[in-house]
């Protein structure tokens, strides 16, 4: 293992995330915002129609798949008589064949029992680069594997007391793997050295909220010429310097907790949700922000239809939201003026994505509503799959990859 770790700096020499049409290397895609360059995506399907393949996935998990160079990667929790093992898996995207299945960690029985009914032991989405897969299991550990499934390093000394299990996915910034560790007490933002797994820094949240736990995935932006990590927590969203974790500014939102949506950056604004119990949706101006910027840098807020779980989607001048209860909203991204609000039906956890002028919204029952982007509501198709899902879709040229409770599907050709 030490020899493999010594090789990792060379493997990471071209560390970057792909942006090609058929690459989806992290949660919400190459730009981390749900936008895709994929072409000729399927419009209509069902459990029997337009299915290229369907394969059963070992174990359980709600991590979304990632895609690189014709291979799909995901994580899963596999239970047996010897306990629950946390695995990283690789499948051939063309055929669905399982290429390798590597056990990485053994889940602590107490941690395995203390999860929400909508969560799993393998919910954070991995990251894949040219040569490394980063598999994150929250408080149970983080690992790097090469693309043949060999473990390069494991970090399992940073455990914390979660509430409802793990949820947020990591982001990769140069040679830093950054993720939230917002548990029951003493929440922190954490950075690991991507080459070795060593802890680089941890920044306390210092949150004013009564309930400290949250699950959001950070966003990476540049504002005022400065690279920043935007990470929502209970009670506030903070901006952090990736090199040392120091807090640059924050915007507070009261007692909001269990924050899940990943922020989106567009039109010079950050778009984010404030969590439970009564969510609001915020547009925040990061330019010129410093210290507590709550009064000076909130551009607009929206309460009706604000999501607890799904992240937002920006296409052109419009922003699209879907609430957990299935209320879809289109608003002007700059002003917040609402163009339309429609009920899609069902409950939603997955984050939507866009390709061209189509928007794809996946419900928890496995039905995907396809809308046409624009300031008037246009429903193009409803596609029931008949299997429960909380994971987000992966688009690639001519196809979609969708994880259900039991299977991984390739939809299209």
C-alpha positions in Angstrom: 0.0 0.0 0.0 2.9 2.4 0.7 4.3 1.8 -2.7 0.9 2.6 -4.3 0.6 5.8 -2.2 4.1 6.8 -3.4 3.0 6.5 -7.0 -0.1 8.7 -6.4 1.6 12.1 -7.1 2.5 10.9 -10.6 -1.0 9.6 -11.1 -2.4 13.0 -10.2 -0.1 14.9 -12.4 -3.0 15.6 -14.8 -5.6 15.9 -12.0 -8.6 17.5 -13.6 -12.3 16.9 -14.2 -13.4 16.0 -17.7 -15.8 18.3 -19.6 -16.5 16.2 -22.7 -20.0 15.3 -23.8 -19.8 11.7 -22.5 -18.0 12.5 -19.2 -19.8 13.0 -15.8 -17.0 12.8 -13.3 -18.6 14.1 -10.1 -21.9 15.0 -8.5 -23.9 17.1 -10.9 -21.4 16.7 -13.7 -18.2 18.4 -15.0 -19.2 21.9 -13.9 -21.0 20.7 -10.8 -24.2 22.4 -11.7 -26.3 19.8 -13.5 -25.5 21.2 -17.0 -24.6 18.7 -19.8 -23.3 19.0 -23.3 -24.7 15.6 -24.1 -26.6 15.3 -27.4 -29.4 13.1 -28.7 -30.7 12.1 -25.3 -33.8 9.9 -25.1 -37.1 11.7 -24.6 -39.4 8.8 -23.9 -38.9 5.5 -22.0 -40.5 3.1 -19.5 -39.5 0.0 -17.6 -39.7 -2.0 -20.9 -39.3 0.7 -23.6 -36.0 2.2 -24.8 -33.9 0.3 -22.2 -30.4 -0.6 -23.5 -29.6 -2.6 -20.4 -30.6 -3.2 -16.8 -28.2 -4.8 -14.3 -28.6 -5.5 -10.6 -26.2 -3.7 -8.3 -24.6 -5.6 -5.4 -25.8 -4.1 -2.1 -27.6 -0.9 -1.4 -26.7 2.8 -2.0 -27.9 6.1 -3.2 -24.7 7.5 -4.5 -25.1 8.7 -8.1 -23.0 7.1 -10.7 -20.0 8.9 -12.3 -18.8 8.3 -15.8 -15.4 8.5 -17.5 -13.9 6.9 -20.6 -16.7 4.5 -21.1 -16.8 3.3 -17.5 -19.3 3.9 -14.7 -18.2 4.1 -11.0 -20.4 4.1 -7.9 -20.4 3.0 -4.3 -22.6 0.5 -2.4 -23.0 -1.1 1.0 -23.0 -4.9 0.9 -24.3 -6.8 3.9 -23.2 -10.4 4.7 -22.8 -12.6 7.8 -19.5 -10.8 8.5 -21.0 -7.4 8.6 -21.7 -4.5 6.1 -18.8 -3.7 3.8 -18.6 -0.5 1.8 -17.6 -1.1 -1.8 -16.5 0.8 -4.8 -17.7 -0.6 -8.1 -16.8 -0.2 -11.8 -19.1 -1.2 -14.7 -18.7 -1.1 -18.5 -21.0 1.7 -19.8 -21.6 0.0 -23.1 -22.7 -3.4 -21.8 -23.4 -3.0 -18.0 -20.8 -5.7 -17.2 -19.3 -5.5 -13.7 -15.6 -5.0 -14.2 -14.5 -4.8 -10.6 -15.9 -4.6 -7.1 -13.6 -3.6 -4.3 -14.5 -3.7 -0.6 -13.0 -0.5 1.0 -14.3 -0.2 4.6 -16.3 -2.2 7.1 -19.2 -0.2 8.4 -19.5 0.2 12.2 -22.7 -1.6 13.2 -23.9 1.4 15.3 -23.3 3.7 12.3 -25.1 1.3 10.0 -28.2 1.4 12.2 -28.4 5.2 12.7 -29.5 6.3 9.3 -32.6 8.0 8.0 -35.1 5.8 6.1 -34.3 7.8 2.9 -30.5 7.5 3.4 -28.0 4.7 2.8 -24.5 3.8 3.9 -23.3 4.7 0.5 -24.9 8.0 -0.4 -22.1 10.4 -1.2 -21.2 10.4 -4.9 -17.6 9.5 -5.8 -15.2 11.6 -8.0 -13.3 10.1 -11.0 -10.3 11.8 -12.7 -8.0 10.5 -15.5 -6.5 7.9 -13.2 -8.0 8.0 -9.7 -11.4 7.3 -8.1 -12.2 9.0 -4.8 -14.8 7.1 -2.8 -16.3 9.0 0.1 -18.4 7.4 2.9 -18.7 10.4 5.2 -18.0 9.7 8.8 -17.0 6.1 7.9 -14.0 7.1 5.8 -12.6 8.2 2.5 -10.4 6.3 0.0 -8.6 6.7 -3.3 -8.4 3.8 -5.8 -6.7 3.5 -9.1 -9.0 2.7 -12.0 -8.3 -1.0 -11.9 -9.8 -1.0 -8.4 -6.6 -1.1 -6.3 -6.8 0.9 -3.1 -4.1 3.7 -3.0 -4.9 5.1 0.4 -7.6 5.1 3.1 -8.5 7.8 5.6 -10.7 6.6 8.5 -9.4 8.5 11.5 -11.7 11.5 11.1 -15.0 10.0 12.3 -17.7 12.3 13.7 -21.1 11.7 15.2 -23.6 11.9 12.3 -27.3 12.5 12.3 -29.2 10.3 9.8 -25.9 9.1 8.2 -23.7 10.6 5.5 -24.9 12.6 2.6 -22.7 15.3 1.1 -20.3 14.5 -1.7 -16.7 15.9 -1.9 -15.2 18.3 -4.4 -11.7 18.3 -5.8 -9.7 21.5 -5.8 -6.2 21.1 -7.2 -4.7 18.4 -4.8 -7.3 18.9 -2.1 -10.3 16.8 -1.5 -12.8 18.9 0.4 -16.1 17.9 2.1 -18.4 18.9 4.9 -18.4 16.9 8.2 -21.4 18.5 9.8 -22.5 16.1 12.5 -24.4 16.4 15.7 -21.7 18.4 17.4 -18.6 20.4 16.4 -19.3 20.5 12.6 -16.3 21.3 10.4 -15.3 21.7 6.8 -12.5 19.2 6.0 -9.7 19.1 3.4 -7.5 16.0 2.7 -4.4 15.8 0.6 -5.7 14.0 -2.5 -2.3 12.4 -3.0 -2.0 10.7 0.4 -5.3 11.1 2.3 -3.5 13.1 5.0 -5.5 15.8 6.8 -4.6 19.3 5.5 -7.1 21.4 7.5 -10.4 21.4 9.3 -12.3 24.6 9.8 -15.0 24.8 12.6 -18.3 26.0 11.4 -19.1 28.2 14.5 -22.8 27.9 13.6 -25.5 29.8 15.5 -28.1 27.2 14.6 -29.5 25.0 17.4 -29.3 21.9 15.2 -25.8 21.6 13.8 -26.0 18.8 11.2 -26.2 19.3 7.5 -25.3 17.3 4.3 -24.5 19.8 1.5 -21.9 19.3 -1.2 -19.5 22.3 -1.6 -19.3 24.4 -4.8 -16.1 25.8 -6.3 -16.3 29.3 -7.7 -14.1 32.3 -8.6 -15.2 35.7 -7.3 -13.2 38.9 -7.3 -10.4 36.8 -8.9 -10.2 34.6 -5.8 -10.9 30.8 -5.8 -13.5 30.0 -3.1 -15.2 27.0 -1.6 -18.8 27.7 -1.0 -20.2 25.3 1.6 -23.7 25.6 3.2 -24.0 24.6 6.8 -26.7 24.8 9.5 -27.5 28.4 10.0 -25.3 29.9 7.3 -23.5 29.5 4.0 -19.8 30.1 4.2 -17.0 30.9 1.7 -13.6 29.3 2.4 -10.1 29.6 1.1 -9.1 26.2 -0.4 -5.4 26.5 0.6 -6.0 26.8 4.3 -9.7 26.7 5.0 -10.0 30.2 6.5 -13.5 31.6 6.3 -13.8 34.5 3.9 -17.4 35.5 4.4 -20.8 34.2 5.4 -24.5 34.8 4.9 -26.8 33.6 7.6 -30.3 32.1 7.3 -31.5 31.7 10.9 -32.1 28.2 12.2 -32.0 26.4 8.8 -30.5 22.9 9.3 -30.0 19.6 7.5 -29.1 21.6 4.5 -28.7 19.4 1.4 -28.8 21.3 -1.9 -25.5 22.0 -3.6 -25.0 25.7 -4.5 -25.1 26.8 -8.1 -23.0 29.8 -9.4 -24.3 31.7 -12.5 -24.9 35.3 -13.5 -22.6 36.4 -10.8 -24.9 35.0 -8.1 -24.9 31.9 -5.8 -28.2 30.0 -5.6 -28.8 27.9 -2.5 -31.3 26.6 -0.1 -31.5 27.1 3.7 -32.7 23.6 4.8 -35.3 22.5 7.3 -37.8 23.3 8.8 -39.2 26.1 6.6 -36.8 26.4 3.6 -36.1 29.6 1.7 -34.1 29.9 -1.5 -31.4 32.5 -1.7 -29.6 34.4 -4.4 -26.3 35.7 -2.9 -23.8 38.1 -4.5 -20.3 36.7 -3.7 -18.4 39.7 -5.3 -17.1 42.0 -2.6 -18.5 39.9 0.2 -16.5 40.0 3.5 -17.3 39.0 7.1 -21.0 38.8 7.7 -22.5 39.7 4.4 -26.1 38.8 5.2 -27.5 42.4 5.0 -25.5 43.6 2.0 -25.1 40.6 -0.3 -28.5 38.8 -0.6 -29.9 39.7 -4.0 -33.3 38.0 -3.6 -35.1 35.2 -1.7 -38.0 32.9 -2.6 -40.0 30.8 -0.1 -42.8 29.2 -2.1 -41.6 26.1 -3.7 -38.1 26.2 -2.1 -36.5 22.7 -2.0 -35.2 20.9 1.0 -33.2 18.3 -1.0 -32.9 18.8 -4.8 -30.3 21.4 -6.1 -31.2 24.2 -8.5 -30.6 24.3 -12.2 -29.8 27.4 -14.3 -30.4 27.4 -18.0 -29.9 30.7 -19.9 -31.5 33.5 -17.9 -33.8 31.3 -15.9 -33.4 29.2 -12.8 -35.4 26.1 -12.2 -36.3 24.5 -8.8 -38.3 21.5 -7.7 -39.5 21.2 -4.1 -39.4 17.8 -2.3 -43.2 17.7 -2.8 -43.0 18.1 -6.6 -43.7 21.8 -7.1 -41.5 23.0 -10.0 -40.7 26.7 -10.4 -39.1 28.8 -13.1 -37.8 32.2 -12.2 -35.6 34.9 -13.6 -32.2 34.1 -12.2 -31.1 37.7 -11.8 -34.3 39.3 -10.3 -36.1 36.3 -8.8 -39.3 37.1 -10.7 -41.3 33.9 -11.0 -42.4 33.0 -14.5 -44.4 29.8 -13.7 -45.1 27.3 -10.9 -46.4 23.8 -11.7 -47.0 20.6 -9.9 -45.0 17.7 -11.4 -46.5 15.1 -9.1 -44.7 12.8 -6.7 -41.8 13.5 -4.3 -38.3 14.5 -5.3 -34.8 14.0 -3.9 -32.6 13.8 -7.0 -31.2 17.0 -8.5 -32.4 17.9 -12.1 -30.1 18.2 -15.1 -30.3 20.0 -18.4 -29.1 19.1 -21.9 -29.8 21.6 -24.7 -33.3 23.0 -24.1 -34.5 20.0 -22.2 -34.8 19.7 -18.4 -35.0 16.3 -16.7 -36.6 16.0 -13.3 -36.5 12.5 -11.6 -39.0 11.7 -8.8 -38.5 9.3 -6.0 -40.9 6.8 -7.7 -38.6 6.7 -10.7 -40.7 8.9 -13.0 -38.7 11.4 -15.1 -40.6 14.5 -16.3 -38.9 16.1 -19.3 -39.7 19.8 -19.7 -38.7 22.4 -22.4 -36.6 25.2 -20.9 -38.4 28.5 -21.1 -40.6 31.1 -19.4 -43.7 29.1 -20.2 -44.3 25.6 -18.8 -44.0 22.9 -21.5 -44.1 19.2 -20.5 -42.6 17.1 -23.2 -42.8 13.6 -21.6 -43.4 11.6 -18.5 -41.3 8.5 -18.2 -42.2 6.0 -15.4 -39.6 3.4 -14.6 -41.5 1.7 -11.8 -38.5 1.6 -9.3 -37.8 3.8 -6.4 -34.8 6.1 -6.8 -33.1 9.0 -4.9 -29.9 9.1 -6.9 -29.4 11.7 -9.7 -29.2 10.8 -13.4 -26.0 10.7 -15.5 -26.4 12.0 -19.1 -24.1 11.0 -21.9 -24.4 11.1 -25.7 -27.5 9.1 -26.7 -28.1 7.7 -23.3 -29.0 8.2 -19.6 -27.7 6.2 -16.7 -30.1 5.9 -13.8 -29.7 4.1 -10.4 -32.7 2.7 -8.8 -33.0 0.9 -5.4 -32.1 -2.4 -7.1 -30.7 -1.7 -10.5 -28.5 0.5 -12.7 -30.2 1.3 -16.1 -28.9 2.5 -19.4 -31.7 4.3 -21.1 -31.4 4.9 -24.8 -28.6 3.4 -27.0 
